[in-house]
Amino acid sequence: MDKLFDLSGKTALITGGSRGIGEMIAEGFVARGVKTYISSRKAEVCDETARRLSSGQGECVSIPADLSSMEGIQHLVDELAKREERLDILVNNAGAVWGEPVDGFPESGWDKVMTVNLKSPFFLTQKLLPHLAAAASHEDPSRVINIGSIDGLHVTDLPTFSYGASKAGLHHLTRILALHLAERHINVNAIAPGPFETKMMAHTLKTAGDKIVRRVPRKRIGVAADMAGAAIFLSSTASSYVTGVVLPVDGGLTGTL
């Protein structure tokens, strides 16, 4: 029981790990003794976050990559392979959003969001299967954690049509992969965050933050410990019998609608 949430000695890769939800998870992993690789499109930001998170006793390594193309995905896989032969935890967190009224919503906004939020997590997971399998065992599975959204669980009145659809697709992809990868001892789960203080949510919280807080049963916005705690649970021995689950971390927002 003492080691139920022990992650020391494990290796993780978090996409979109330089800020927001990804940074919250990375900080939690590093504090728990996980050698944590983070990736994001902006190299300077990624490098700076890795330096800051490595300033304590843990280790965080930056591998900048643009996951909007297959070439970018392969670059990330190749760079990780130069450094590691196995991977215990993959967090597919990199995401994009596009908001525009339905009458003028562009194809480019649809394609960008669907590529980053749904296509890229699948193909990155596919290409990292040898690394995940190398770290996996019947007693201690490797983990894939997909970061979805409560917008994939309920209908929002925001004009972010491709975003909600992509996250609902990612939730279902999580269940499909959980079934197909179970025999390889790889658990696949998703986290569906509610309102958190991130760059993506900044405008919404600025304009409607009080209204959102009133709707959340816990009467607050999510903080870093909430997200890190969920990811640590889904990566630890405590969740070795949990796969194919979409876990809302939203203060009860969707569960009490």
C-alpha positions, 0 to 999 in steps of 0.5 A: 500500500505504501507504493500504491502511487509511487512513480519513481523510476518511470519515464513519461512523455507529455505532448503540449507539456510546456504550459497549461494542462500539460505543464500541470501534469509534468510538474506533478510527474517530476515531483514524483520522481518520473523522468519527464519529457515534454514536447511543444511546438515553440522550442523556447517555451518548451526549453524554459519549462523543462529548465524550470521543472528540473530546478529541483530534484527531478528531471524534465527534458525538452523535445520541441516538435510540431505534431500537426504533421506526420513528419513532426510526429516522426521527429518526436518519436526519433528524438525520444528513441535516441534517449530511451528504449522504453516508455512507461507513460504517454500523455497525449495532451497537445491540442488546438481550438477554433471558434467561429460562428457556424455560418462562416466556420472554415475548413481550415479550422475544422482540419487543424483541430481534428488533426491535432486533437484526434489524428495526431494522438492516434499516430503518435501512440501507434509509433510509440507502441514498441517503447510502451510495450518494452516497459509493460508487464501484466502486473504493471501496465504501461499507460496512455492518457489522452487529454479530452475535454468536458466539451466532448461529454456535453454540448457547449454554447461556444461556437467551437464546433470542431473542438467538441467533436474532436474531443468526443472522438478522442474519448471514443478512440480511448475506449477502442485503443484500450480494448486493442492494447490490453493484450499488450499490457497497455492501459489507455484512459482519458481525462476530461478537464473542466474549467482550468486556468490555462491559456486556452481558457483565459478569454472565457474565464475573463469574460464569464469566469464568475458565471462558470464558477457558479455552475461548478458544484465545487464552486471553484476553477481547477488548479494544478494539483487537481490535474496532476493528481488525476494523472498520477492516479492513472499512471500508478499501481492504484489504477492498474485495473482501470482502462477504457475510462474517461475521467471528468476532472471538473468539480462535478460540472458534467456529473450533476447536469 
